[in-house]
Amino acid sequence: MQVAAQLLTYQPKMSLRAVAEQVGYVSEAAFCKIFKRMTGQPPLSYRHANSTVP
């Protein structure tokens, strides 16, 4: 999930599906569920809160 968090932060144009695939998930839904369980927030919320793009 650390790699996924970095991708969400530093690759804001990368789709959730691409992030999920990059870290080994076939299902975007499964990735979102696990990401939320591990970080406490859904991937898009995490991206908006931590994005490096102003």
C-alpha positions in Angstrom: 0.0 0.0 0.0 3.0 2.3 0.4 3.7 2.1 -3.3 0.0 2.7 -4.1 0.0 5.8 -1.7 3.1 7.1 -3.5 1.5 6.6 -6.9 -1.7 8.4 -5.8 0.4 11.3 -4.4 2.9 11.7 -7.2 1.0 10.5 -10.2 -2.3 12.4 -9.9 -3.4 11.7 -13.5 -2.9 7.9 -13.1 -6.3 6.1 -12.9 -7.2 4.1 -9.9 -7.4 1.0 -12.1 -3.8 1.6 -13.2 -2.7 2.1 -9.6 -4.4 -1.1 -8.6 -2.8 -3.0 -11.4 0.6 -1.5 -10.6 0.5 -2.9 -7.1 -0.9 -6.3 -8.1 -4.7 -6.1 -7.9 -6.9 -7.2 -10.8 -10.0 -5.6 -9.3 -10.2 -1.9 -8.7 -12.9 -2.5 -6.2 -10.8 -4.9 -4.2 -7.9 -2.5 -4.2 -10.1 0.4 -3.0 -11.5 -1.8 -0.2 -8.1 -2.8 1.1 -6.6 0.6 0.7 -9.4 2.1 2.8 -9.0 -0.6 5.4 -5.3 0.1 5.7 -5.2 3.9 5.5 -8.6 4.9 6.8 -9.7 6.7 3.7 -10.6 5.8 0.1 -7.9 6.2 -2.6 -9.5 9.3 -4.2 -9.8 11.0 -0.8 -6.2 10.1 0.0 -5.1 11.5 -3.4 -6.9 14.8 -2.9 -5.6 15.2 0.6 -2.0 14.4 -0.3 -1.6 15.5 -3.9 1.6 17.3 -4.7 -0.2 19.2 -7.5 -1.5 22.6 -6.3 
